[in-house]
Amino acid sequence: MRNCRLSREPTRAAELTQALEQEVEKCPEAQRLQTHPRVGALRRVAAALSPSNTLHNRMPDKIFWLDSGLCSRVYAFFMSGMQIGELAKRTTLTIDAIRFYEKRRLLPKAARSAGGFRLYTTGDIEQLHFIRQMHALGFSLREIRELIELRTRKVAACESVRELVKDKLAGVRAKLHKLQKLEAELMADLRKCNKELKRRQRHSASACPVLEEVVTK
């Protein structure tokens, strides 16, 4: 990651504008970001730093440090600041579901705007997708929280994740065995019902064999 040193010189102001434009072009959502208010704010800063601007001579001789590149502070500056409604829209989750995950500490504590609104990042979108994926695989919230913590360990987490997956697979197989047994019992009851209904076509009706069997058990 390289640094762009921005001072009062026109070349430094140009560097800010150039770095900003490069980041917008790299972003897959460039068209939407072109009108993002934070992008506009950075452009206004660059314009103010230019000697052609009447404000230039009144500005203090300060130097600003900004990174460029993905995951940089320039990038994060106009990619952050998403409110919960936008987050819900981009993850297809309800606002209540997102707040529920926050209360269960599955999402990091969100920063707040000057007005007190929670602000979310693209990292929160990724984490919510991960939570949904693990929930679909049958992991509990406690297990998902553990998996989220393990994600930070990357390579070192592989053995721990394997044990979690093995335990989950064993649980699924046990449930599958019970379901298969239940399926066999239901199929046997269905055959009894079909047999009785067929018998009634030629003989007088008898009590339902399935209910009678339940009563006598």
PLY file of the C-alpha trace (Angstrom):
ply
format ascii 1.0
element vertex 217
property float x
property float y
property float z
element edge 216
property int vertex1
property int vertex2
end_header
0.00 0.00 0.00
1.47 3.32 -0.97
0.99 6.70 0.68
-0.09 9.91 -1.00
1.40 12.94 0.78
-0.92 15.90 0.31
0.16 19.44 1.12
-0.46 22.90 -0.25
1.55 22.35 -3.42
-0.62 21.87 -6.54
1.07 18.55 -7.30
-0.05 17.22 -3.92
-3.62 18.31 -4.52
-3.49 16.60 -7.90
-2.28 13.40 -6.23
-5.38 13.31 -4.06
-7.68 13.76 -7.03
-5.80 11.16 -9.06
-5.80 8.61 -6.22
-9.51 9.13 -5.69
-10.33 8.70 -9.36
-8.24 5.52 -9.51
-10.09 4.02 -6.57
-13.48 4.82 -8.09
-12.43 3.16 -11.36
-11.21 0.03 -9.52
-14.41 -0.37 -7.53
-17.06 -2.66 -9.09
-19.69 -0.21 -7.92
-18.02 2.77 -9.57
-21.19 4.16 -11.10
-22.92 4.32 -7.73
-19.89 5.72 -5.96
-19.49 8.55 -8.47
-22.40 10.29 -6.75
-21.53 9.19 -3.21
-21.44 12.24 -0.87
-18.09 11.14 0.61
-16.54 11.08 -2.83
-17.81 14.60 -3.38
-16.35 15.66 -0.05
-12.90 14.37 -0.99
-13.07 16.17 -4.32
-13.92 19.40 -2.53
-10.90 18.91 -0.25
-8.68 18.45 -3.29
-10.10 21.57 -4.89
-9.55 23.57 -1.72
-5.90 22.50 -1.62
-5.30 23.91 -5.07
-3.49 27.31 -5.18
-6.08 28.53 -7.66
-8.67 28.38 -4.91
-9.16 31.61 -2.92
-9.30 29.59 0.30
-5.81 28.22 -0.26
-3.92 31.16 1.22
-6.03 31.00 4.39
-5.45 27.28 5.00
-2.88 26.21 7.62
0.26 24.57 6.36
-0.81 21.06 7.30
0.07 17.79 5.63
-2.56 15.08 5.17
-1.66 11.41 4.90
-4.01 9.16 2.94
-3.49 5.61 1.71
-4.62 4.48 -1.70
-5.55 1.01 -2.80
-8.17 -1.49 -1.77
-8.78 -1.72 1.99
-7.01 1.64 2.37
-8.24 4.66 4.26
-9.19 6.43 1.03
-11.15 3.36 -0.04
-12.71 2.83 3.38
-13.61 6.53 3.63
-16.21 6.39 0.88
-17.09 2.70 1.24
-18.02 3.00 4.95
-20.92 4.83 6.50
-23.72 2.48 5.38
-26.81 2.75 7.55
-28.79 -0.28 8.69
-31.49 0.10 6.03
-28.92 -0.10 3.23
-27.22 -3.03 4.97
-30.53 -4.88 5.21
-31.22 -4.23 1.52
-27.80 -5.47 0.39
-27.95 -8.63 2.52
-31.71 -9.34 2.03
-32.04 -9.53 5.81
-34.53 -7.68 7.95
-33.41 -4.83 10.19
-34.63 -6.84 13.19
-32.44 -9.80 12.15
-29.36 -7.57 11.90
-30.02 -6.07 15.33
-30.54 -9.58 16.71
-27.12 -10.64 15.41
-25.60 -7.51 16.95
-27.10 -8.32 20.35
-25.69 -11.85 20.11
-22.26 -10.34 19.33
-22.07 -11.97 15.90
-21.37 -8.55 14.37
-18.71 -6.12 15.63
-19.97 -3.02 17.39
-20.89 -0.48 14.73
-19.44 3.02 14.67
-21.89 5.90 14.95
-22.36 9.03 12.92
-22.49 12.52 14.42
-26.27 12.12 14.46
-26.07 8.85 16.39
-26.84 6.48 13.49
-25.05 3.14 13.33
-22.63 2.95 10.41
-21.73 -0.34 8.76
-19.05 -1.40 6.29
-18.65 -3.91 3.48
-16.98 -6.16 6.06
-20.33 -6.36 7.87
-21.98 -7.48 4.62
-19.43 -10.28 4.25
-19.89 -11.34 7.88
-23.67 -11.48 7.54
-23.36 -13.64 4.42
-21.06 -15.95 6.40
-23.54 -16.13 9.29
-26.37 -17.08 6.93
-24.24 -19.71 5.21
-23.26 -21.33 8.51
-26.83 -21.14 9.83
-28.05 -22.94 6.69
-25.58 -25.74 7.48
-27.23 -26.19 10.87
-24.71 -24.46 13.13
-26.10 -22.83 16.26
-25.49 -19.17 17.08
-22.91 -20.21 19.68
-21.11 -22.34 17.10
-21.28 -19.55 14.51
-19.72 -17.13 17.00
-16.92 -19.63 17.54
-16.44 -20.02 13.78
-16.26 -16.24 13.38
-13.51 -16.11 15.99
-11.71 -18.98 14.26
-11.77 -17.09 10.95
-9.22 -14.65 12.33
-6.79 -17.53 12.88
-6.99 -18.64 9.22
-4.56 -21.57 8.72
-4.22 -22.31 12.43
-8.00 -22.70 12.75
-8.29 -25.69 10.41
-8.13 -28.40 13.10
-10.69 -26.65 15.31
-13.04 -26.18 12.36
-12.64 -29.85 11.44
-13.77 -30.90 14.92
-16.81 -28.62 14.73
-17.75 -29.99 11.31
-17.27 -33.60 12.49
-19.55 -33.01 15.49
-22.15 -31.36 13.29
-22.01 -34.21 10.77
-22.46 -36.77 13.57
-25.53 -34.87 14.78
-26.98 -34.74 11.27
-26.47 -38.48 10.81
-28.19 -39.21 14.14
-31.16 -37.06 13.11
-31.21 -38.74 9.71
-31.38 -42.17 11.36
-34.36 -41.06 13.48
-36.09 -39.59 10.43
-35.58 -42.80 8.47
-37.12 -44.80 11.34
-40.05 -42.35 11.46
-40.47 -42.65 7.69
-40.68 -46.47 7.95
-43.34 -46.24 10.67
-45.43 -43.75 8.69
-45.23 -45.89 5.56
-46.42 -48.93 7.54
-49.39 -46.92 8.89
-50.21 -45.73 5.40
-50.30 -49.31 4.14
-52.71 -50.23 6.96
-55.00 -47.35 6.01
-54.96 -48.33 2.35
-55.69 -51.97 3.24
-58.67 -51.04 5.44
-60.17 -48.68 2.84
-59.84 -51.35 0.18
-61.51 -53.93 2.48
-64.45 -51.57 3.04
-65.37 -51.82 -0.65
-66.69 -55.37 0.05
-67.21 -55.51 3.79
-68.56 -53.33 6.55
-66.27 -50.66 7.87
-64.08 -51.31 10.87
-62.32 -48.91 13.17
-59.20 -47.22 11.80
-56.39 -49.72 12.34
-53.82 -46.99 12.96
-55.86 -45.39 15.76
-56.71 -48.74 17.26
-53.06 -49.74 17.29
-52.07 -46.48 19.01
-54.70 -47.01 21.69
-53.57 -50.56 22.44
-49.84 -49.68 22.61
0 1
1 2
2 3
3 4
4 5
5 6
6 7
7 8
8 9
9 10
10 11
11 12
12 13
13 14
14 15
15 16
16 17
17 18
18 19
19 20
20 21
21 22
22 23
23 24
24 25
25 26
26 27
27 28
28 29
29 30
30 31
31 32
32 33
33 34
34 35
35 36
36 37
37 38
38 39
39 40
40 41
41 42
42 43
43 44
44 45
45 46
46 47
47 48
48 49
49 50
50 51
51 52
52 53
53 54
54 55
55 56
56 57
57 58
58 59
59 60
60 61
61 62
62 63
63 64
64 65
65 66
66 67
67 68
68 69
69 70
70 71
71 72
72 73
73 74
74 75
75 76
76 77
77 78
78 79
79 80
80 81
81 82
82 83
83 84
84 85
85 86
86 87
87 88
88 89
89 90
90 91
91 92
92 93
93 94
94 95
95 96
96 97
97 98
98 99
99 100
100 101
101 102
102 103
103 104
104 105
105 106
106 107
107 108
108 109
109 110
110 111
111 112
112 113
113 114
114 115
115 116
116 117
117 118
118 119
119 120
120 121
121 122
122 123
123 124
124 125
125 126
126 127
127 128
128 129
129 130
130 131
131 132
132 133
133 134
134 135
135 136
136 137
137 138
138 139
139 140
140 141
141 142
142 143
143 144
144 145
145 146
146 147
147 148
148 149
149 150
150 151
151 152
152 153
153 154
154 155
155 156
156 157
157 158
158 159
159 160
160 161
161 162
162 163
163 164
164 165
165 166
166 167
167 168
168 169
169 170
170 171
171 172
172 173
173 174
174 175
175 176
176 177
177 178
178 179
179 180
180 181
181 182
182 183
183 184
184 185
185 186
186 187
187 188
188 189
189 190
190 191
191 192
192 193
193 194
194 195
195 196
196 197
197 198
198 199
199 200
200 201
201 202
202 203
203 204
204 205
205 206
206 207
207 208
208 209
209 210
210 211
211 212
212 213
213 214
214 215
215 216
